[in-house]
Amino acid sequence: MRPVKPLLSIPGLLLLAWLGLWVSNTGILVFSSQSKIPMTRECNYFIGVSVLKRLEPLAERCPLIRGVGS
C-alpha cells in the first residue's frame, strides 16, 4: 500500500469538518455588524451552503461558532 499524500488528506479533512458542521446545524461566523436595533449585533453564519443571520442582544461580539438550526 502507498502512504496517503498529505496534500490529498487536507481537503478530505476539510470536507469532513464541513459536513460535520452542516449535519449538526453549527455555523461559523462570517460577518457581524451593528443592527438598527439599539444594543444588538447582526451576526451572519455560514452553514452548509448558505449564510444565515442571527441577532445577538446586548453583545459587543458574536460567538465564532454557534448552533444556528432549528
Backbone bond lengths (Angstrom), bond angles and torsions (degrees), N, CA, C in turn:
res aa  C-N    CA-C-N  psi(-1)  N-CA   C-N-CA  omega(-1)  CA-C   N-CA-C  phi
1 M - - - 1.452 - - 1.524 109.37 -
2 R 1.305 115.68 144.25 1.460 121.94 177.13 1.516 109.33 -91.17
3 P 1.324 117.80 143.40 1.469 119.28 176.94 1.530 110.56 -68.43
4 V 1.323 114.98 150.98 1.462 120.83 178.97 1.526 108.99 -70.36
5 K 1.294 116.21 133.00 1.464 120.17 179.29 1.532 109.21 -73.16
6 P 1.331 117.52 135.12 1.472 120.19 -179.68 1.522 113.15 -58.56
7 L 1.327 117.84 -34.29 1.461 119.33 -178.85 1.520 112.07 -68.99
8 L 1.310 117.92 -26.06 1.461 120.34 177.86 1.524 111.53 -84.72
9 S 1.322 117.87 -26.48 1.455 119.91 -178.47 1.527 112.43 -78.08
10 I 1.326 118.53 -28.39 1.469 121.24 -179.62 1.533 110.91 -64.66
11 P 1.339 120.69 -50.21 1.468 118.91 176.28 1.528 112.75 -62.07
12 G 1.306 116.94 -32.72 1.457 120.31 177.17 1.517 111.80 -64.70
13 L 1.331 116.92 -42.81 1.461 120.52 177.49 1.523 111.56 -66.06
14 L 1.331 117.11 -40.17 1.465 120.25 176.86 1.522 111.10 -62.93
15 L 1.322 116.59 -40.19 1.469 120.79 178.55 1.526 111.03 -63.99
16 L 1.325 117.31 -43.69 1.464 120.34 178.22 1.525 111.63 -64.41
17 A 1.335 117.66 -40.43 1.464 120.70 178.02 1.529 110.73 -64.30
18 W 1.352 116.96 -42.52 1.464 121.22 179.07 1.532 110.96 -62.77
19 L 1.329 116.58 -44.67 1.472 119.81 178.63 1.521 111.13 -64.20
20 G 1.327 117.29 -39.51 1.462 120.30 178.47 1.516 112.45 -63.00
21 L 1.331 116.93 -41.76 1.466 120.18 177.54 1.520 110.94 -66.20
22 W 1.336 116.81 -38.39 1.462 120.49 -179.46 1.523 110.73 -66.31
23 V 1.318 116.94 -45.83 1.467 120.93 -178.37 1.522 111.20 -65.07
24 S 1.333 117.27 -36.68 1.466 120.57 -177.80 1.528 113.19 -87.16
25 N 1.351 117.83 5.79 1.469 122.31 -178.62 1.526 111.70 54.41
26 T 1.310 115.90 44.81 1.454 121.85 178.03 1.519 108.54 -110.79
27 G 1.315 116.58 130.59 1.455 121.03 -178.15 1.508 112.24 -109.47
28 I 1.314 115.57 154.93 1.458 123.12 176.05 1.523 107.45 -109.83
29 L 1.326 116.10 132.41 1.457 121.61 -177.62 1.524 110.96 -61.56
30 V 1.338 115.69 127.81 1.456 121.85 178.45 1.522 110.10 -104.90
31 F 1.324 116.34 -44.77 1.462 121.33 -173.62 1.515 108.78 -156.60
32 S 1.320 117.20 144.64 1.457 120.98 173.63 1.517 109.28 -139.71
33 S 1.313 115.42 150.64 1.458 121.17 178.94 1.522 108.71 -154.95
34 Q 1.320 115.31 166.13 1.460 118.78 176.18 1.517 108.69 -73.19
35 S 1.315 115.39 140.08 1.458 119.12 178.87 1.523 109.86 -93.71
36 K 1.309 115.50 175.74 1.471 120.14 179.29 1.514 111.79 -75.63
37 I 1.322 116.39 -15.44 1.463 121.33 176.86 1.529 107.35 -82.64
38 P 1.328 118.57 129.10 1.466 120.57 -177.67 1.532 112.33 -59.14
39 M 1.340 116.33 141.49 1.467 124.49 176.64 1.529 112.86 59.59
40 T 1.318 116.70 35.03 1.462 121.34 -179.84 1.520 109.45 -137.51
41 R 1.342 117.30 140.18 1.464 122.75 176.40 1.520 109.25 -108.58
42 E 1.317 114.93 144.59 1.456 121.81 175.06 1.527 107.55 -99.73
43 C 1.325 117.13 119.02 1.460 122.41 -175.82 1.528 108.89 -112.39
44 N 1.320 117.17 130.87 1.462 122.83 178.96 1.520 108.86 -109.38
45 Y 1.335 116.21 121.22 1.453 122.19 -176.82 1.518 110.43 -114.65
46 F 1.345 115.88 136.63 1.463 122.17 175.18 1.518 107.82 -89.65
47 I 1.347 115.46 123.13 1.456 120.80 176.63 1.522 107.91 -138.04
48 G 1.300 116.25 121.51 1.457 120.77 179.60 1.507 111.94 65.42
49 V 1.319 116.08 -106.49 1.466 121.06 -178.75 1.524 112.25 -121.24
50 S 1.328 117.85 14.88 1.457 120.16 -177.65 1.526 111.02 -138.62
51 V 1.316 115.34 166.96 1.462 122.55 176.63 1.524 107.20 -115.22
52 L 1.334 116.40 124.67 1.456 122.18 -178.33 1.524 110.29 -110.80
53 K 1.328 116.20 145.75 1.460 121.69 179.46 1.518 109.52 -100.55
54 R 1.336 115.61 140.83 1.456 122.65 172.73 1.518 108.04 -134.42
55 L 1.299 116.90 148.00 1.463 121.76 174.99 1.517 108.70 -103.03
56 E 1.318 116.42 130.11 1.465 122.65 178.42 1.521 108.63 -110.08
57 P 1.327 117.87 107.11 1.464 119.57 179.26 1.524 111.29 -74.27
58 L 1.320 115.88 144.98 1.462 123.87 175.52 1.523 112.40 54.07
59 A 1.331 117.93 39.30 1.458 120.96 -178.28 1.524 110.80 -123.05
60 E 1.326 115.79 137.30 1.458 119.99 173.40 1.523 110.44 -87.34
61 R 1.341 116.40 -26.67 1.455 122.58 179.43 1.523 109.37 -135.70
62 C 1.316 115.15 157.56 1.455 120.93 175.73 1.523 108.80 -98.07
63 P 1.339 117.60 148.11 1.467 119.68 175.16 1.523 111.02 -62.60
64 L 1.328 117.94 142.84 1.453 122.44 -178.51 1.531 111.28 -67.23
65 I 1.324 117.37 -41.48 1.460 122.03 179.29 1.521 107.72 -125.36
66 R 1.331 116.69 133.95 1.454 119.97 -176.61 1.512 110.94 -151.73
67 G 1.329 116.52 144.56 1.457 120.98 172.42 1.509 108.51 -73.14
68 V 1.333 117.16 121.51 1.460 120.08 -174.60 1.522 113.23 -117.99
69 G 1.290 118.88 -3.36 1.463 121.00 -177.44 1.512 111.32 -84.05
70 S 1.309 114.87 176.90 1.472 119.60 179.97 1.503 111.30 -85.00
